[in-house]
Amino acid sequence: MNNPAPGASAPPPAPAARRTIDIVNASLKRRYAREARFRFMGAAAVFLGLLFVGVLFGDIVAKGYTAFAQTYIQVPVYFDSATLDPDGSRDPQVLANADYLGLVKASLRTLFPQVTGRAQQRALYALISAGAPQQLQTMVRQYPSVLGTTRDVWLIAGADVDMLVKGQIDRELPEADRRIKDSTLTLVDQLKTEGRIEQRFNTGFFTNGTSREPELAGIAGALAGTFYTLALTLLLSFPIGVGAALYLQEFAPKNRWTDLIEVNINNLAAVPSIVFGLLGLAVFINVFGVPRSTPLVGALVLALMTLPTIIIASRAALQSVPPSIREAALGVGASPLQTQFHHVLPLALPGIMTGAIIGMARALGESAPLLMIGMIAFIVDIPQGITDSATVLPVQIYLWADSPERGFVERTSAAILVLLGFMVVMNLAAVLLRRRFERRW
Amino acid sequence: MNALASEIVRDTSAVSAADLAKGGHFSGTIGDITTPDPRMVCREVNVWYGDKHAIKDVSLDIGNHQVVAMIGPSGCGKSTFLRCLNRMNDTIDGCRVRGSITLDGREIYDKGLDPVPLRAQVGMVFQKPNPFPKSIFENVAYGARIHGLTNSKAELDALVETSLRKAGLWNEVKDRLDQPGTGLSGGQQQRLCIARTIAVSPEVILMDEPCSALDPIATAIIEELIDELREHYSIAIVTHSMQQAARVSQRTAYFHLGDLVEVGETTQVFTNPRHKLTEDYITGRFG
């Protein structure tokens, strides 16, 4: 109070005025302190939020990035014509049904002649994935010329070896607590020193369906299921949602019934998604007989779930179009529908699309309603259409997270990374579409 | 019609400001509401917004090749009346219109009458310039397109040029017809809106305070334009500027709280108002 601010040091006109300014100055410090506290809390909240997001992403990436690599073991395989193709007919049927598992085992025994005894040999066979026979079969069918020769083949390593090579299994643990026993460790070390172990990019993760064996499991099936489901969801919910918004906002009479409908739409947006799953089960599957576990019924349920979001966003977007545009169009004799489609809708489109993409992003991450309609089934085949049984990425993640094998941990994280990638892409698309269609009036 | 007109033209001295102030129902309009060659004839028009009685028993003719100016303080119902003439009030919820409005002898509030072609016949220019966020060409061509007025691109081009010429905008925009109409200046935008209105060859043009958002120079240009447009169209204009009413109109109607108080030749209304309220308003005592 004794040190007035520089602004107040001008010649004081009257004592009363001076007192006012002193009171103001005295309170300034408190006001600024309050503002500084608020700013600090805001900045701290943002920092904390970013920290959590950073930890989350760091954790997922740290756990998941190894899934994009896959361990392979080089094994010399003698493609014995006598066992694979006894008649020498090269008949594809015969070649397809030959004993490739035996071939893998025989090759391993040749590589490690010192291993004897059933238990020891079983450990030996576990070095190689259960998918290896399939690998050899494909090879023989594609290149029958390998028959009768010995080739060095890179076979997919078993899940435990894969984990060991990626450093996920601690060698220092006592043998009893370790998944990989000492004998196997020696074998792996021998392979390593011979240069027979290699990590390669894991293409199988993107091209395979799911599997009981972590090293063979991929997200292709879930991705295809997600694609079919979301495409159909968009196809169903976008036109219906925009149409409903247009009708309710611009054409429907304003009365008690439309008020009731509006309240209900707003409430539907907050209904737990599993309720939509129950509805899908009861109505679409049990009453209409839509095949269950399919992208078709999934899309029907997700479309119902997304509709309120799209309708609410579209109505807000339509409402924000200035009425002068409607008057202008009506004033030159456009019919109400022409007014809407030629002028109002194009102006509202950025907002509508933002709403639609938010709705779709929610549908992309949804798993609960899909559990109710059977999209949680273990489906190895990659779906080829909307009526094939399928699962979606979030459900796949849930299933893998439930699996006890160590190999599924990294795959779960990797699948989450893919899902997050899609989310980012969709949000980018939303931003770009907005920019592209944004017009001023 | 003459019999009706003589009934409605009442003796003037009987109604005074005191009657109006009492809030009693006022249905006497001073002056001749008729015109020798009427285009639109309005008789005892009443408008309600919900419970609010916005227009009370207004009767007025809109003459051929004539500019009728409607003046009055804010909220007096002049814009509401104007918007009855092309049924723009239909778009407002809770708005009811009673009475008779005819265009060339045809009742425009008939059940069977479609407001869409009516609005092509009775065009409207709004208070705030509201070009579509499209190119200048598309703005003018839009009406012709939706009504199918032209059969070829050449015809459409010609129509756009004629309309822009009539609106006095052609020379300013002929090199940038593909640019957005929203990029023009306020006065140019308003002339673009006038061009858009006359491109569908209306018979009557309604203007709702067309210059209120414009500077004096743009206003002068539009006023000149209104005078030229009178040759081809009948015009009803709502304005807050009494100078503007005096400059552009032949007849003037003074509205007060939903009543049409006085109608007459513009020169007569401004030089020798017969009603106390009119006099107060034009001399600037209120409003």
Interface residues (C-beta under 8 A of the other chain):
Chain A: K254 P322 S324 I325 R326 E327 A328 A329 L330 G331 V332 G333 A334 S335 Q338 H342 H343 L347 R439 R440 W441
Chain B: N86 M88 T91 D93 V116 P117 L118 R119 A120 G123 M124 V125 F126 K128 N130 P131 F132 P133 Y142 G143 I146 H147 T182 C193 R196 T197 A199 V200
